[in-house]
Amino acid sequence: MNKKGFTLIELLGVIVLLVLIAMITIPVISSGIKQGKENADRQIKENIVLAARNWAADNKQTLVDSPTYKVTIAKLQNDGYIDKNIKLPSTDEVITNACVEIKDVTKAEAVKRQYEYTYQENC
């Protein structure tokens, strides 16, 4: 008897193998996507800090008047340092209430002013 086709056992074996492969790959892919979104969030925040550094370089007189200054996202957007409606990839929320704190950390003997930039979620 020479029948062409697959037996039920062979089909079940293939299905089991496909399920095992899916069980292994789906968690790996999901964690990769999550980690990618977290990295993108961090990169966006770093870009906002970089925009604040550029703003500070153009507005040195404002920084001289106080030891700590907070530049808001709205100010950076209005002055053209960053785009409007920046979203975090992990939550797809528009960043509206964040700011960058610019703190003067210059030592007394220093010739050039030094600043520390800190991203803050809520201002």
N, C-alpha and C positions, 0 to 999 in steps of 0.2 A: 504494500500500500504506500504509494508515493504521493502524499498530499502536500500541496504548497500552502504556506502560511505559518503563523506563529501559534504556539500553544498558550493556554491560559497562564501557565507557570512563567513562560518567557515574558509575556506582557506584564505580569505582576512584578517580576524582577526589574524590568525597565522602569516601571512606575516607582518602585521603592528607591531605586538609584536616583531618579529625578527629584524625589522628595528629599532625600539626604543631601543632595547638592544644593537644593533651595534652602534647606535648614542651615547650611553652613554659610552660604553667600549672602543671604538677606541681612543678617545682623552686621556683617562686615561692611556691606554697602551702606546700611543705615548709619552706622557710627562714622563712616567716612564722610557722609553728607553732613552730619551734625558737626563734626570737627571742621569741615570746610566753612560752614556758616559762622562758627565761632571765630575762626581765623579771619574771615571777612569782616566781622564786627570789630575785631581788634585793629585791623588795618584801617578801617574807617575812622576809628577813634584816634589812631596815630596821625592820620591825615588832617583831622581837625586840630590836633595839637600843632602840627606843622603849619597850618594856616594861621593859628594864633601866634606862632613865632614870627611869621611874615608880617602879620598885623603889628606886632610889638616893634619890629625893626622900623616900620613906617611911622609909628606913633610913640617914639621914645619920650617925648615931653610928657605925655600922659602917665607913663610909668614912673617918671622921676618924682611926681607929686605924692605918691603913696607907696608904702612897702609891699602891699598886696593889691592886685587888681584882678577883677574877673571880667573877661571878655565873653559875651554870650554868643550863642550860635546865630541869633538874629543879627547881631552887630557884624559878625563875620560875613553873613549872607548879604546884608545890606551894603557893606563896603566892597563886595565882590571877591572876597577871599575864598569862599566855598559856594557850591551850588545850593539852590533852594531845594527843599523837600528831600533831604538825605534820609534814606531808610536803612535800618539795620536788617541784614539778610535773615538773621535768626528769628526775628519776630515780625518783620515786615512793617514795623512802626516807624513813622517819621520822627526824627530827632528834633524836638522843639525846645525843651527845657534845659538842655545841657549848656555847660560853659567850660572855659579853661581858666584856671586860676594861675596868675602869673605872680610869682613871689620873688622879691629881691633877696638874693642870698649872697650879696657881695660882702666880702670881708673888708675890714677897715683899711688894711694895707694895700688892697687891690687897686689897680689903676683903671681897669675896665669893669663895668657893671656886669654881674652875672645873675641870671634869672632861672628859676625852676618852674616848669610848666606841668600842670596837673589837670587831667581831664576829669570833670565831675558830671555825674548823671543829672542831678537836680540842683538848680541854682535859684 
